[in-house]
Amino acid sequence: MAKNSVDTPAENLSQKPNPAFRSKARKARLLLGHKSMVTTATTLANPRTILPYIFSALGGATFAAGLLVPFFQITTLIGAAIFAPLIAQKGQKHQFLVLGSLMGLFAISMVIVTATTAPTPIIVALAFFLSTGTLGIAIGLHKVAMGRAMTDAWHSGERQKFLSMSEVLAGIAGVFIALAPAVFFQTADEMASHIHLLWAAFFAIALGLIMAAAFSKSPSGSPANSTTTPSKSRKTLLEQARESYRILLGLAWFRRFLLMRATLISVQYGAVFYALHAAEQHVTKPESLPAFAAAGALGNLALGGITRISVFRNSRHCIMFGALTGLIAAAIALSMEIKPSINLVAVYSLVFFFMTAADGLIYIGYTAYYLDRIDKQHVENGLALIKLIVQPFVFVQTAILAYAAHLHHVGVPIVILAVIAVLGVLSAATLPGGTPAHLAGRRAQSPPETGKSAQDPLVKFGQSGGAASSSTLPSGSRK
């Protein structure tokens, strides 16, 4: 009898693992796979580089190709602004990940059909702007949905690990997928090579769609968080968004964060001018686009390892290094104007390598910085607010750069982007580095609200041991 009383608990533990833990781990893996596939697809069919490159190859005007990115930015803003309140209302119901993937699948399909049929230049322009707009809305809502999914499926100490792993997996998949068509479907037709790359992106996002569907149907591992604040249900979506915007704009760290994003998003979205610069010189070479796409995938692979180095677990250091990496990409591109003899596909691939690495480093840095400080109930509206404030500024700037490229030379915007990269380093260095509780002390006073969720989220975090959530990315010891 005594033996049974001792052995039974251990036996039960071994036979019945915690189902909530298993569900949480499964959701974390599904989200990791989904993000890796979506990152792979958006690398292979990047609306800031690859799509303008293909548009130019189909005979599109340089000015119109330059406007694809501002148009993409506007539609991304629209997608984020419209869907953020809806995603916030749904809470842990993640069907919007599926919707974003479906829209992305449709957009890439439209580009494939256009590139295959090669219609008149006007039809090409209309099709590319329509597909870019659809992809922009898809990515806008997907980024907001991913923000919610990451807070639900990945703990604060896990986010750096999973973000890095997703970039590594996307890099490996991207290199294989980008080079496989060139190996198995060897052709001298450069457009056929581009279409193979688009098909690879299509299948990558299709896999991501399947994983998103499985993730959205998985039971939540934290049922306590599935209910929202009772007071929220009595407010309209617009009132909820307006209240979140007011609270967030009262935070000193959030205002500094907006300034940094306004500077560095120019470096990220300026990639289109590298694509136009590359297309001007290498568009007739069939191996050029697969090589550039593979270089971008290698950039993802490299940054996934870089962010695991201890010094880059500090989110500000990660952002600053990303801006410096963007400066390296600009320097290599400009060096080919000074010395044309080194203007080779292999050398220009380094531009795409450093440019993609810069984009990813900045993304991981600002995502970790943002999610470590934001209250869960404001995640979606905060992302939408960032889009609403930053994107119009970037649209005007990109349109000016596109006009400069059309009127003068495609190398002119790259010079300007190099200067912006330096400003980006300085803006990242000025981000507050204190604990969230310290930062909350500097926020503007706002009228008190009732209910548990009305407490200042940053003060709450500080009272529960916020010292671990400083300006650093979650390190391995916090996983």
C-alpha positions in Angstrom: 0.0 0.0 0.0 2.8 2.4 0.9 4.5 1.6 -2.3 1.5 2.5 -4.4 1.0 5.7 -2.5 4.5 6.8 -3.5 4.7 5.5 -7.1 1.2 6.5 -8.3 1.9 10.3 -8.5 5.1 9.9 -10.5 3.4 7.4 -12.7 0.5 9.7 -13.4 2.9 12.5 -14.2 4.8 10.4 -16.7 1.6 9.2 -18.3 -0.3 12.5 -18.4 1.8 15.4 -19.5 0.2 18.8 -19.0 -2.1 19.3 -22.1 -1.9 23.1 -21.7 1.9 23.0 -22.0 1.8 20.8 -25.0 -0.8 23.0 -26.7 1.3 26.1 -26.0 4.4 24.4 -27.4 2.6 23.3 -30.5 1.2 26.8 -31.1 4.7 28.3 -30.7 6.1 25.8 -33.3 3.2 26.4 -35.7 3.7 30.2 -35.5 7.4 29.8 -36.0 6.8 27.7 -39.2 4.2 30.1 -40.4 6.4 33.2 -39.9 9.4 31.4 -41.6 7.4 30.6 -44.7 5.8 34.0 -45.0 9.2 35.6 -44.6 10.6 33.3 -47.3 7.7 34.3 -49.6 8.1 38.0 -49.0 11.9 37.7 -49.6 11.4 35.8 -52.9 8.6 38.2 -54.0 9.6 41.3 -52.1 7.4 44.2 -53.0 10.3 46.6 -52.3 12.9 44.9 -54.5 11.8 41.9 -56.5 8.5 43.2 -57.8 9.9 46.5 -59.0 12.7 44.6 -60.6 10.3 42.4 -62.5 8.1 45.4 -63.4 11.2 47.1 -64.9 12.0 43.9 -66.8 8.5 43.9 -68.3 9.1 47.4 -69.6 7.6 49.5 -66.9 8.7 53.1 -66.5 11.3 53.9 -63.8 9.1 56.5 -62.2 6.2 54.1 -62.0 8.4 51.4 -60.6 9.6 53.8 -57.9 6.0 54.6 -57.0 5.2 50.9 -56.4 6.8 51.1 -53.0 4.9 54.3 -51.8 1.7 52.7 -53.0 2.6 49.5 -51.1 3.2 51.6 -48.0 -0.2 53.3 -48.3 -2.0 50.0 -48.7 -0.1 48.6 -45.8 -1.2 51.5 -43.7 -4.8 51.0 -44.7 -4.6 47.3 -43.9 -3.2 47.9 -40.5 -5.6 50.8 -39.6 -8.7 48.9 -40.7 -8.0 45.5 -39.3 -6.2 46.5 -36.0 -9.4 47.2 -34.0 -11.0 44.0 -35.4 -8.0 41.9 -34.5 -8.0 43.5 -31.0 -11.6 42.7 -30.5 -11.1 39.0 -31.6 -8.3 38.6 -29.0 -6.8 35.1 -29.3 -8.8 34.1 -32.4 -6.1 34.2 -35.0 -8.2 33.8 -38.2 -6.7 37.1 -39.6 -3.4 35.3 -40.1 -5.2 33.0 -42.5 -6.9 36.0 -44.3 -3.6 37.8 -44.7 -2.0 34.7 -46.2 -4.9 34.2 -48.6 -4.6 37.8 -49.8 -0.9 37.4 -50.3 -1.4 34.2 -52.2 -3.9 36.0 -54.5 -1.4 38.9 -55.1 1.5 36.7 -56.0 -0.8 34.7 -58.4 -1.7 38.0 -60.1 1.9 38.8 -60.7 2.6 35.3 -62.0 -0.2 35.6 -64.5 0.9 39.1 -65.6 4.5 38.1 -66.0 3.5 34.9 -68.0 1.1 36.6 -70.4 3.3 39.8 -70.9 0.4 42.1 -71.8 0.7 45.8 -72.9 2.6 48.2 -70.7 -0.6 49.8 -69.4 -2.1 46.4 -68.4 1.3 45.5 -66.7 1.2 48.7 -64.7 -2.4 48.2 -63.6 -1.8 44.6 -62.7 1.3 45.4 -60.7 -0.3 48.2 -58.8 -3.4 46.1 -58.1 -1.3 43.1 -56.9 1.1 45.4 -54.9 -1.9 47.0 -53.3 -3.5 43.7 -52.4 -0.1 42.5 -51.0 0.2 45.7 -49.0 -3.2 45.3 -47.3 -2.3 41.6 -46.7 1.0 42.5 -45.1 -0.6 45.4 -43.1 -3.2 43.2 -41.5 -0.7 40.3 -41.2 1.8 42.3 -39.2 -0.9 43.4 -36.7 -2.1 39.8 -36.5 1.4 38.6 -36.0 1.9 41.1 -33.2 -1.0 39.7 -31.4 0.0 36.1 -32.1 3.6 36.6 -30.9 2.3 38.0 -27.5 0.0 35.0 -27.1 2.3 32.2 -28.3 5.8 33.4 -27.4 6.7 34.6 -24.0 8.9 37.7 -23.5 11.9 35.6 -22.9 11.3 33.5 -26.0 10.7 36.2 -28.6 14.3 36.8 -29.5 14.9 33.1 -29.9 11.9 32.6 -32.1 12.4 35.7 -34.2 16.0 34.7 -34.8 15.0 31.1 -35.6 12.4 32.3 -38.1 15.0 34.3 -39.9 17.4 31.4 -40.0 14.7 29.0 -41.3 13.5 31.6 -43.8 17.1 32.1 -45.0 17.8 28.4 -45.5 14.4 27.9 -47.3 15.0 31.0 -49.3 18.4 29.9 -50.6 17.2 26.5 -51.5 13.9 27.7 -53.1 15.6 30.5 -55.0 18.4 28.3 -56.5 16.3 25.2 -57.1 14.5 26.6 -60.2 17.8 27.7 -61.7 19.2 24.2 -61.2 16.2 22.2 -62.3 14.8 24.6 -65.0 17.8 25.9 -66.7 16.8 28.5 -69.3 18.4 31.4 -71.2 15.2 33.4 -70.9 15.5 35.9 -68.0 11.7 36.3 -67.6 11.2 32.5 -67.3 13.8 32.6 -64.5 11.8 35.4 -62.8 8.6 33.5 -63.1 10.1 30.4 -61.5 11.1 32.5 -58.6 7.5 33.8 -58.2 6.2 30.2 -58.3 8.6 29.4 -55.4 7.2 32.3 -53.4 3.7 31.1 -54.2 4.3 27.6 -52.7 6.1 29.1 -49.7 3.2 31.3 -48.8 0.8 28.4 -49.4 2.7 26.4 -46.8 2.5 29.4 -44.5 -1.3 29.5 -45.1 -1.7 25.8 -44.0 0.3 26.5 -40.8 -1.7 29.6 -40.1 -4.9 27.6 -40.4 -3.6 25.0 -38.0 -2.5 27.7 -35.6 -5.8 29.5 -35.6 -7.7 26.2 -34.8 -5.3 25.2 -32.0 -6.8 25.7 -28.5 -5.4 28.5 -26.5 -2.9 27.6 -23.8 -4.0 30.5 -21.6 -7.8 30.7 -21.3 -7.5 33.3 -18.6 -6.5 35.8 -21.3 -9.2 34.9 -23.8 -11.7 37.3 -22.3 -11.3 41.0 -22.8 -12.0 43.8 -20.3 -15.7 44.1 -19.7 -15.6 47.9 -20.3 -14.2 47.3 -23.8 -17.4 45.7 -25.0 -19.3 48.8 -24.3 -17.1 50.9 -26.6 -17.1 51.0 -30.4 -14.0 50.0 -32.3 -13.3 53.6 -33.1 -13.5 54.6 -29.5 -11.2 51.8 -28.4 -8.7 52.8 -31.0 -8.9 56.5 -30.1 -8.4 55.7 -26.4 -5.4 53.5 -27.2 -3.8 56.2 -29.4 -4.3 58.8 -26.6 -2.6 56.5 -24.0 0.3 55.6 -26.3 1.1 59.1 -27.4 1.4 60.0 -23.7 4.3 57.6 -23.3 7.8 59.2 -23.7 9.4 56.0 -25.0 6.7 55.6 -27.6 7.2 59.1 -29.0 11.0 58.4 -29.3 10.2 55.1 -30.9 8.0 56.8 -33.5 10.9 59.2 -34.3 13.3 56.2 -34.7 10.8 54.4 -37.0 10.2 57.4 -39.2 14.0 57.5 -39.8 14.8 53.9 -40.2 11.7 52.9 -42.2 13.3 55.0 -45.0 16.3 52.7 -45.0 14.0 49.7 -45.1 11.7 50.9 -47.8 14.5 52.5 -49.8 15.3 49.0 -51.0 13.3 49.7 -54.2 16.1 52.0 -55.4 18.7 49.3 -55.1 16.4 47.1 -57.2 16.0 49.8 -59.9 19.8 50.4 -59.8 20.4 46.6 -60.2 17.8 46.3 -62.9 19.3 49.1 -65.0 22.6 47.1 -65.2 21.7 43.4 -64.8 18.1 42.9 -66.0 19.2 41.0 -69.2 21.2 38.4 -67.3 19.0 35.3 -66.5 21.0 34.4 -63.4 20.7 37.9 -61.9 17.3 37.7 -60.0 17.8 34.2 -58.6 21.3 35.3 -57.4 19.8 38.5 -55.8 17.0 36.5 -54.1 19.5 33.9 -52.8 21.7 36.7 -51.5 18.7 38.2 -49.7 17.9 34.8 -48.2 21.5 34.4 -47.0 21.1 37.8 -45.4 18.2 36.5 -43.4 20.3 33.5 -42.5 23.2 35.6 -41.3 21.1 38.0 -39.2 19.4 35.1 -37.5 22.9 34.1 -36.1 24.0 37.7 -35.5 21.1 38.4 -33.2 22.1 35.6 -30.9 25.4 37.3 -30.1 25.2 38.8 -26.6 25.9 42.4 -27.7 23.0 42.4 -30.1 20.6 41.2 -27.5 20.3 44.8 -26.6 17.5 46.0 -28.9 19.1 49.4 -29.5 22.4 47.9 -30.5 20.5 45.6 -32.9 18.8 48.5 -34.5 22.0 50.6 -34.7 23.9 47.7 -36.3 21.0 47.3 -38.8 21.3 50.9 -39.8 25.1 50.6 -40.2 24.6 47.5 -42.3 22.3 49.5 -44.6 25.1 52.0 -44.9 27.4 49.2 -46.1 24.9 48.2 -48.8 24.7 51.8 -50.0 28.5 52.1 -50.1 28.8 48.9 -52.2 26.2 50.1 -54.7 27.8 53.5 -55.0 31.2 52.0 -55.5 30.1 50.4 -58.7 29.3 53.8 -60.1 32.8 55.0 -59.2 34.5 51.8 -60.6 32.3 50.1 -63.2 34.7 47.2 -63.7 33.4 45.6 -60.4 29.8 45.9 -61.5 29.2 42.2 -61.6 26.1 40.1 -60.5 28.2 38.5 -57.8 29.3 41.8 -56.4 25.8 43.4 -56.6 24.5 40.3 -54.7 26.4 41.7 -51.7 24.1 44.8 -51.8 21.1 42.6 -51.5 22.8 40.5 -48.8 23.5 43.6 -46.6 20.3 45.3 -47.4 18.2 42.3 -46.3 20.3 41.8 -43.2 19.8 45.5 -42.4 16.1 45.2 -42.8 15.9 42.1 -40.6 18.1 43.5 -37.9 16.1 46.6 -37.6 12.9 44.6 -37.6 14.0 42.2 -34.8 15.3 45.1 -32.8 12.3 47.4 -33.0 9.8 44.4 -32.6 11.5 43.3 -29.4 11.8 46.8 -28.1 8.1 47.5 -28.8 6.7 44.2 -27.5 8.7 44.3 -24.3 7.1 47.7 -23.4 3.6 47.7 -24.8 0.6 46.5 -22.8 -1.1 43.5 -24.4 -4.4 45.4 -24.9 -2.7 48.1 -27.0 -0.5 45.9 -29.2 -2.7 46.1 -32.3 -3.7 49.7 -32.1 -0.1 50.7 -31.3 1.1 49.0 -34.5 -1.7 50.8 -36.5 -0.8 54.1 -34.9 2.8 53.7 -36.0 1.7 53.1 -39.5 -0.7 56.1 -39.5 2.0 58.5 -38.3 5.1 57.1 -40.1 3.9 55.9 -43.5 2.6 59.3 -44.9 6.0 60.8 -44.2 7.8 57.9 -45.9 5.4 58.0 -48.9 6.3 61.7 -49.6 10.0 61.0 -49.1 9.9 57.9 -51.4 8.0 59.8 -54.1 10.6 62.5 -54.0 13.4 60.0 -54.3 11.6 58.2 -57.2 11.3 61.5 -59.0 15.0 62.2 -58.4 15.8 58.8 -59.8 13.7 59.4 -62.9 14.9 62.9 -63.5 18.6 62.4 -62.7 20.0 58.9 -62.0 19.0 55.9 -59.9 22.2 56.3 -57.9 21.0 59.7 -56.4 18.4 58.2 -54.0 21.1 55.8 -52.7 23.3 58.7 -51.7 20.4 60.2 -49.8 19.6 56.8 -48.2 23.2 56.5 -47.0 22.8 59.8 -45.1 19.4 58.7 -43.6 21.2 55.5 -42.4 23.6 57.6 -40.4 20.6 59.6 -38.9 19.0 56.2 -38.1 22.0 55.2 -36.0 21.7 58.4 -34.0 17.9 58.1 -33.5 18.3 54.5 -32.2 20.9 55.6 -29.8 18.5 58.1 -28.2 15.9 55.5 -27.4 15.2 55.3 -23.7 17.0 52.5 -22.1 15.5 52.4 -18.6 13.0 49.8 -17.4 9.4 50.1 -18.4 8.5 51.3 -14.9 11.0 54.1 -15.1 9.7 55.1 -18.6 6.1 55.0 -17.3 6.9 57.7 -14.8 7.5 60.1 -17.6 4.2 59.5 -19.4 1.7 62.3 -19.6 -1.1 62.3 -17.0 -4.4 60.8 -18.3 -7.8 60.5 -16.7 -8.1 57.4 -14.5 -10.1 54.5 -15.7 -11.8 51.7 -13.8 -11.0 48.0 -13.9 -7.8 46.0 -13.8 -6.9 46.7 -17.3 -7.0 50.5 -16.7 -3.9 50.4 -14.6 -0.8 51.8 -16.3 0.6 48.6 -18.0 4.1 49.8 -17.7 3.8 50.5 -14.0 2.2 47.2 -13.5 5.1 45.5 -15.3 7.6 47.4 -13.1 5.9 46.3 -9.9 6.1 42.7 -11.0 9.8 42.7 -11.6 10.3 44.8 -14.8 14.1 44.9 -14.4 14.3 42.0 -16.7 12.6 44.0 -19.5 15.1 46.7 -20.1 16.2 47.8 -23.5 17.7 44.4 -24.2 16.3 41.8 -26.5 15.2 38.7 -24.5 18.4 36.8 -23.9 19.0 33.0 -23.7 18.8 33.1 -19.9 15.2 34.4 -20.0 13.9 31.7 -22.4 
